[in-house]
Amino acid sequence: MNEKIKMTTPLVEMDGDEMTRIIWKMIKDILILPYVDLNTEYYDLGLVHRNETDDQVTFDSAEATKKYGVAVKCATITPNAARMPEYNLKEMWKSPNGTIRAILDGTVFRTPIIVKGITPYIPTWTKPITIARHAYGDVYKNTEMRVANDSKAELVVTKADGTEERALIHEFKDTDGIIQGLHNTDKSISSFARACFNFAIDTKQDLWFATKDTISKKYDHRFKDIFAEIYENEYKEKFEALGIEYFYTLIDDAVARVIRSNGGYIWACKNYDGDVMSDMVATAYGSLAMMTSVLVSPDGVYEYEAAHGTVQRHYYKHLKGEKTSTNSVATIFAWSGALRKRGELDGNTALSDYADKLERATIQTIEEGIMTGDLAALSSIPNKTTVDTEAFLVAVNERLAALMK
């Protein structure tokens, strides 16, 4: 066995919940610790510990990520009412992802992992499409009201000097109705734009952005203008030097172009569009368990995770001592992404090379016909072998060991 790869700067490690927590430890034990002298600052974001610390651990992990620049996160539970008695919770703690995203001012980039034998539902998609979702404001921070018949609804802005600006929304005559107030901020849109432009440069891919500015002449148009201004002033020369393109179009045109395309670009979307389109893209490529997710802040802080949840159903089987065939690929790629970025930032080529080989070994294992049950149901490879969670990781390690020689 060769000497283990050393790490100079720690990686922030955020542990999680349920089946993904079990897989997390397996990945470290089988695929990472035999090769890397792992240096992490560990935070337990499992629901039990979040409850014990009144969620302070989530805030601490986000601040540590700011300090060290790179984090890797396991999937975590966002509790609902049913989880309150199950975990004896003091309160219904907020989504850790939402908390971390707000502290890092980050944008989420989700990219499918392409493997031979799993054909996307849109067969022309031969390269991955990365969805960049603006994760602030719009309908997710809205104010809504039911409106009674014979009411008048207005938009009112009270300025710093006390003066008011008013605009009629609608006069409700002969019917009840509904109204909704949305907002966004120039600061948040600018952060989103810079994160998208930086990620495009980082991955050397074209960037598409789309809104409906022809209908929303102030709200959506503001997004378009901020993106255009930041691109012209800060990124145009860098894009041209790399031979990549920034492309703006209307959201309906973007959808049509995406369906006809071969993939291989980043598609930046407003909050609601990104919410919908990320699920569409994930499903069309085959599986949410084959989606990577990275949160990128405008000042270049990275947090890697799997795009899926904690696989609760498999966890309950695991607790009964039953074997599970849980797909660990997205979690493996969260680790490889974080270790590669740590290597890049530290000039540690051995660490980045190891991350590349870990990904290659994972894809090779599936393409050679060894996979978990969910992929076996999708794959067109003949003579497939369906294996359990641990056996898949062992098979990946056999190929990784050969690549590391």
C-alpha positions as CSV (number, residue, x, y, z in Angstrom):
1,M,0.0,0.0,0.0
2,N,1.3,3.4,-1.0
3,E,1.6,6.1,1.6
4,K,-1.7,7.9,2.3
5,I,-2.3,11.3,0.6
6,K,-1.8,14.1,3.1
7,M,-4.2,17.1,3.5
8,T,-2.9,20.5,4.6
9,T,-6.2,22.3,5.2
10,P,-9.2,20.7,6.8
11,L,-12.4,20.0,4.9
12,V,-15.6,20.8,6.8
13,E,-17.5,17.5,7.3
14,M,-21.3,17.7,8.1
15,D,-22.7,14.3,9.1
16,G,-26.4,13.6,8.5
17,D,-29.4,11.3,9.1
18,E,-30.9,7.9,8.6
19,M,-29.6,5.7,5.7
20,T,-27.4,8.4,4.3
21,R,-25.6,8.6,7.6
22,I,-24.9,4.8,7.5
23,I,-23.6,5.1,3.9
24,W,-21.5,8.2,4.9
25,K,-19.5,6.0,7.3
26,M,-19.2,3.2,4.8
27,I,-17.8,5.5,2.1
28,K,-15.2,6.9,4.5
29,D,-14.2,3.4,5.7
30,I,-14.1,1.6,2.4
31,L,-13.2,4.3,-0.2
32,I,-11.5,7.2,1.5
33,L,-9.5,6.3,4.7
34,P,-7.4,3.6,3.0
35,Y,-6.0,6.3,0.6
36,V,-6.3,9.7,2.3
37,D,-5.0,10.9,5.6
38,L,-8.4,12.6,6.0
39,N,-8.3,16.0,7.7
40,T,-11.8,17.3,8.5
41,E,-13.5,19.6,11.0
42,Y,-16.5,17.4,12.0
43,Y,-20.0,18.7,12.7
44,D,-22.8,16.3,13.5
45,L,-25.9,17.7,11.7
46,G,-28.0,14.6,12.6
47,L,-31.4,15.6,13.9
48,V,-30.6,14.3,17.4
49,H,-27.6,16.6,17.8
50,R,-29.3,19.6,16.1
51,N,-32.0,19.2,18.7
52,E,-29.4,18.9,21.6
53,T,-27.7,22.1,20.5
54,D,-30.8,24.1,19.6
55,D,-29.6,23.9,16.0
56,Q,-26.5,25.9,16.9
57,V,-24.4,23.1,15.3
58,T,-25.8,24.1,11.9
59,F,-24.8,27.7,12.3
60,D,-21.3,26.7,13.5
61,S,-20.8,24.4,10.5
62,A,-21.7,27.2,8.1
63,E,-19.3,29.6,9.7
64,A,-16.6,26.9,9.6
65,T,-17.3,26.5,5.8
66,K,-16.7,30.2,5.4
67,K,-13.4,29.9,7.2
68,Y,-12.0,26.9,5.3
69,G,-13.7,27.4,1.9
70,V,-14.9,23.8,1.3
71,A,-17.5,21.5,3.0
72,V,-19.1,18.2,2.3
73,K,-22.6,17.5,3.7
74,C,-24.6,14.3,4.3
75,A,-28.4,14.4,3.6
76,T,-30.3,15.7,6.7
77,I,-33.9,15.5,7.9
78,T,-36.0,18.6,7.8
79,P,-38.6,17.7,10.4
80,N,-42.3,17.7,9.9
81,A,-45.0,17.1,12.5
82,A,-44.5,13.3,12.4
83,R,-40.9,13.7,13.3
84,M,-41.6,15.7,16.5
85,P,-42.5,12.7,18.7
86,E,-40.2,10.3,16.8
87,Y,-37.1,12.3,17.7
88,N,-38.5,14.0,20.8
89,L,-37.8,17.4,19.3
90,K,-37.9,20.7,21.2
91,E,-39.2,22.4,18.1
92,M,-39.6,21.8,14.4
93,W,-36.1,22.8,13.4
94,K,-35.6,24.6,10.0
95,S,-34.0,23.0,7.0
96,P,-30.2,22.9,7.6
97,N,-29.7,23.4,3.8
98,G,-31.8,26.6,4.0
99,T,-29.8,27.9,7.0
100,I,-26.4,27.2,5.4
101,R,-27.6,28.7,2.1
102,A,-28.6,31.9,3.8
103,I,-25.3,32.2,5.8
104,L,-23.1,31.5,2.7
105,D,-25.4,33.6,0.4
106,G,-25.1,30.6,-2.0
107,T,-26.5,29.3,-5.2
108,V,-27.2,25.6,-5.7
109,F,-25.9,23.9,-8.8
110,R,-27.3,20.4,-9.6
111,T,-25.7,18.2,-12.3
112,P,-26.6,14.7,-13.4
113,I,-24.0,11.9,-13.4
114,I,-24.0,10.3,-16.8
115,V,-23.2,6.6,-17.2
116,K,-23.4,4.2,-20.2
117,G,-26.5,2.0,-20.1
118,I,-28.8,4.6,-18.5
119,T,-30.3,6.5,-21.5
120,P,-32.0,9.8,-20.6
121,Y,-35.7,10.1,-21.5
122,I,-34.5,12.8,-23.9
123,P,-31.9,10.7,-25.8
124,T,-30.2,13.8,-27.4
125,W,-29.0,14.8,-23.9
126,T,-25.5,13.3,-24.2
127,K,-23.9,15.8,-21.9
128,P,-25.1,16.9,-18.4
129,I,-27.3,20.0,-17.9
130,T,-26.5,21.8,-14.7
131,I,-29.4,23.7,-13.1
132,A,-28.5,26.8,-11.1
133,R,-31.4,27.9,-8.9
134,H,-31.7,31.3,-7.3
135,A,-32.7,30.2,-3.8
136,Y,-34.0,33.5,-2.4
137,G,-37.3,35.4,-2.5
138,D,-40.1,35.3,-5.0
139,V,-43.0,32.9,-4.2
140,Y,-41.0,31.3,-1.4
141,K,-41.0,34.5,0.7
142,N,-44.4,35.7,-0.5
143,T,-47.3,37.4,1.3
144,E,-50.8,36.2,0.3
145,M,-54.3,37.2,1.1
146,R,-57.8,36.1,0.3
147,V,-59.9,39.0,-1.0
148,A,-63.6,39.6,-0.5
149,N,-66.0,40.7,-3.2
150,D,-66.2,44.5,-3.8
151,S,-62.6,45.0,-2.4
152,K,-59.8,47.0,-4.0
153,A,-56.2,45.7,-3.7
154,E,-53.2,48.0,-4.1
155,L,-49.5,47.7,-3.9
156,V,-48.2,50.3,-1.4
157,V,-44.5,51.3,-0.9
158,T,-43.8,53.7,2.0
159,K,-40.5,55.5,1.4
160,A,-37.9,56.6,3.9
161,D,-39.4,60.1,4.0
162,G,-42.9,58.8,4.7
163,T,-44.3,59.4,1.3
164,E,-46.3,56.6,-0.4
165,E,-46.3,55.2,-3.9
166,R,-49.4,53.2,-4.8
167,A,-50.4,51.0,-7.7
168,L,-53.7,49.3,-8.3
169,I,-53.5,45.5,-8.3
170,H,-57.2,44.8,-9.0
171,E,-60.7,45.8,-8.1
172,F,-62.7,42.7,-7.2
173,K,-66.3,43.1,-8.5
174,D,-68.9,40.4,-8.3
175,T,-66.4,37.8,-7.0
176,D,-64.0,36.9,-4.2
177,G,-60.3,36.4,-5.1
178,I,-56.7,36.1,-4.1
179,I,-53.6,38.3,-4.1
180,Q,-49.9,37.6,-3.7
181,G,-47.0,39.9,-3.0
182,L,-43.5,38.9,-4.1
183,H,-40.1,40.5,-3.6
184,N,-36.4,40.1,-4.3
185,T,-33.4,42.3,-3.7
186,D,-30.7,43.7,-6.0
187,K,-28.1,42.3,-3.6
188,S,-29.4,38.7,-3.7
189,I,-29.8,38.8,-7.5
190,S,-26.2,40.2,-7.9
191,S,-24.9,37.4,-5.7
192,F,-26.8,34.8,-7.8
193,A,-25.4,36.2,-11.0
194,R,-21.8,36.3,-9.8
195,A,-22.1,32.7,-8.4
196,C,-23.4,31.6,-11.9
197,F,-20.7,33.4,-13.8
198,N,-17.9,32.1,-11.5
199,F,-19.2,28.5,-11.8
200,A,-19.3,28.8,-15.6
201,I,-15.7,29.9,-15.6
202,D,-14.8,27.2,-13.1
203,T,-16.4,24.4,-15.2
204,K,-15.6,26.1,-18.6
205,Q,-19.3,25.8,-19.7
206,D,-21.8,28.1,-21.4
207,L,-24.3,29.9,-19.1
208,W,-27.9,30.3,-20.0
209,F,-30.3,32.6,-18.1
210,A,-34.0,33.1,-18.7
211,T,-36.9,35.1,-17.2
212,K,-40.2,36.4,-18.6
213,D,-39.2,40.0,-18.9
214,T,-41.7,40.7,-21.8
215,I,-44.6,40.2,-19.4
216,S,-42.9,41.2,-16.1
217,K,-41.4,44.4,-17.3
218,K,-40.1,45.6,-14.0
219,Y,-39.7,42.5,-11.7
220,D,-38.2,39.9,-14.2
221,H,-36.6,42.7,-16.2
222,R,-34.6,43.6,-13.1
223,F,-33.0,40.1,-13.1
224,K,-32.2,40.4,-16.8
225,D,-30.6,43.9,-16.3
226,I,-28.5,42.9,-13.3
227,F,-27.1,39.8,-15.1
228,A,-26.3,41.8,-18.2
229,E,-24.6,44.6,-16.3
230,I,-22.4,42.3,-14.2
231,Y,-21.5,40.2,-17.3
232,E,-20.5,43.3,-19.3
233,N,-18.5,44.9,-16.5
234,E,-16.9,41.9,-14.8
235,Y,-17.0,38.7,-16.8
236,K,-17.2,39.3,-20.6
237,E,-13.5,39.3,-21.2
238,K,-13.0,36.2,-19.0
239,F,-15.8,34.3,-20.9
240,E,-14.4,35.3,-24.3
241,A,-10.8,34.2,-23.3
242,L,-12.2,30.8,-22.4
243,G,-14.4,30.6,-25.5
244,I,-17.6,30.2,-23.5
245,E,-20.9,32.1,-23.9
246,Y,-23.4,33.9,-21.7
247,F,-26.8,33.6,-23.4
248,Y,-30.1,35.2,-22.3
249,T,-33.6,34.3,-23.6
250,L,-37.2,34.1,-22.4
251,I,-38.0,31.2,-20.1
252,D,-40.4,29.5,-22.6
253,D,-37.8,29.8,-25.4
254,A,-35.2,28.4,-23.0
255,V,-37.4,25.3,-22.3
256,A,-37.8,24.6,-26.0
257,R,-34.1,25.1,-26.7
258,V,-33.2,22.8,-23.7
259,I,-35.4,20.0,-25.0
260,R,-33.7,20.2,-28.5
261,S,-30.2,20.5,-27.1
262,N,-27.4,18.0,-26.4
263,G,-26.8,19.4,-22.9
264,G,-23.4,20.5,-21.7
265,Y,-24.2,23.9,-20.2
266,I,-25.4,25.7,-17.0
267,W,-29.1,26.8,-17.0
268,A,-29.6,29.6,-14.4
269,C,-33.2,29.9,-13.2
270,K,-35.2,32.1,-10.9
271,N,-36.3,30.4,-7.7
272,Y,-39.6,28.8,-8.8
273,D,-38.3,27.9,-12.3
274,G,-35.2,26.3,-10.7
275,D,-37.4,24.3,-8.3
276,V,-39.4,22.8,-11.1
277,M,-36.7,22.4,-13.7
278,S,-34.2,20.7,-11.4
279,D,-36.7,17.9,-10.8
280,M,-37.6,17.7,-14.5
281,V,-33.9,17.5,-15.5
282,A,-33.1,14.9,-12.7
283,T,-36.0,12.7,-13.8
284,A,-35.3,13.0,-17.5
285,Y,-31.6,11.9,-16.9
286,G,-32.8,8.9,-14.9
287,S,-32.5,9.3,-11.2
288,L,-32.3,11.9,-8.4
289,A,-29.8,9.5,-6.8
290,M,-27.5,10.3,-9.7
291,M,-27.5,14.1,-9.2
292,T,-24.6,16.0,-7.7
293,S,-25.4,19.2,-5.8
294,V,-22.9,22.0,-4.8
295,L,-23.7,25.3,-3.1
296,V,-21.4,28.1,-4.3
297,S,-21.1,31.5,-2.7
298,P,-20.3,34.6,-4.7
299,D,-16.9,34.8,-2.9
300,G,-15.9,31.2,-3.8
301,V,-17.0,29.0,-0.9
302,Y,-18.1,25.5,-1.9
303,E,-20.4,23.0,-0.1
304,Y,-21.0,19.6,-1.8
305,E,-23.8,17.2,-1.0
306,A,-26.1,14.7,-2.7
307,A,-29.3,16.1,-4.3
308,H,-31.5,13.5,-2.6
309,G,-32.9,12.9,0.9
310,T,-32.1,10.6,3.8
311,V,-33.7,7.4,2.3
312,Q,-35.9,6.8,5.3
313,R,-37.6,3.6,4.0
314,H,-34.2,1.9,3.6
315,Y,-33.1,3.1,7.0
316,Y,-36.0,1.4,8.7
317,K,-35.1,-1.8,6.8
318,H,-31.5,-1.4,7.9
319,L,-32.7,-1.1,11.6
320,K,-34.5,-4.4,11.3
321,G,-31.2,-6.0,10.1
322,E,-32.4,-6.4,6.5
323,K,-30.0,-5.8,3.6
324,T,-30.6,-2.7,1.5
325,S,-29.6,-1.8,-2.0
326,T,-29.2,1.9,-1.5
327,N,-27.6,4.0,-4.3
328,S,-24.6,5.8,-2.8
329,V,-23.3,7.4,-6.1
330,A,-24.4,11.0,-5.4
331,T,-22.9,10.8,-1.8
332,I,-19.6,9.4,-3.2
333,F,-19.5,12.3,-5.7
334,A,-20.2,14.8,-2.9
335,W,-17.0,13.5,-1.2
336,S,-15.0,13.5,-4.5
337,G,-16.2,17.0,-5.4
338,A,-15.2,18.4,-2.1
339,L,-11.8,16.6,-2.0
340,R,-11.0,17.7,-5.6
341,K,-11.9,21.3,-4.7
342,R,-9.8,21.1,-1.5
343,G,-6.9,19.8,-3.6
344,E,-7.3,22.6,-6.2
345,L,-7.4,25.3,-3.6
346,D,-4.3,23.9,-1.8
347,G,-2.3,23.0,-4.9
348,N,-2.5,19.4,-3.7
349,T,-2.6,17.5,-7.1
350,A,-2.4,14.1,-5.4
351,L,-5.8,14.8,-3.6
352,S,-7.5,16.1,-6.8
353,D,-6.2,13.1,-8.8
354,Y,-7.5,10.7,-6.1
355,A,-11.0,12.4,-6.4
356,D,-10.9,11.9,-10.2
357,K,-10.1,8.2,-9.8
358,L,-12.8,7.7,-7.2
359,E,-15.4,9.0,-9.7
360,R,-13.9,7.0,-12.5
361,A,-14.0,3.8,-10.4
362,T,-17.6,4.5,-9.4
363,I,-18.8,4.9,-13.0
364,Q,-16.7,2.0,-14.2
365,T,-18.4,-0.3,-11.6
366,I,-21.8,0.6,-13.0
367,E,-20.8,0.4,-16.6
368,E,-19.4,-3.1,-16.0
369,G,-22.8,-4.2,-14.8
370,I,-22.5,-4.0,-10.9
371,M,-25.1,-1.7,-9.5
372,T,-27.8,-1.1,-6.8
373,G,-31.4,-2.1,-7.5
374,D,-32.7,1.4,-8.6
375,L,-30.1,1.6,-11.4
376,A,-30.6,-2.1,-12.4
377,A,-34.2,-1.2,-13.1
378,L,-33.1,1.6,-15.5
379,S,-29.9,0.2,-17.1
380,S,-29.9,-1.5,-20.5
381,I,-26.6,-3.2,-19.8
382,P,-26.9,-7.0,-20.3
383,N,-26.0,-9.5,-17.5
384,K,-26.4,-7.0,-14.7
385,T,-25.6,-7.9,-11.1
386,T,-27.8,-6.2,-8.5
387,V,-25.8,-5.8,-5.2
388,D,-26.5,-4.5,-1.8
389,T,-25.3,-1.1,-0.4
390,E,-22.0,-2.4,1.0
391,A,-21.2,-4.8,-1.8
392,F,-21.4,-1.9,-4.3
393,L,-18.9,0.1,-2.4
394,V,-16.6,-2.9,-2.1
395,A,-16.8,-3.3,-5.9
396,V,-16.0,0.4,-6.4
397,N,-13.0,-0.1,-4.1
398,E,-11.6,-3.0,-6.2
399,R,-11.5,-0.7,-9.2
400,L,-10.2,2.3,-7.2
401,A,-7.3,0.2,-5.8
402,A,-6.3,-0.7,-9.4
403,L,-6.4,2.9,-10.5
404,M,-4.4,4.1,-7.5
405,K,-1.5,1.7,-8.1
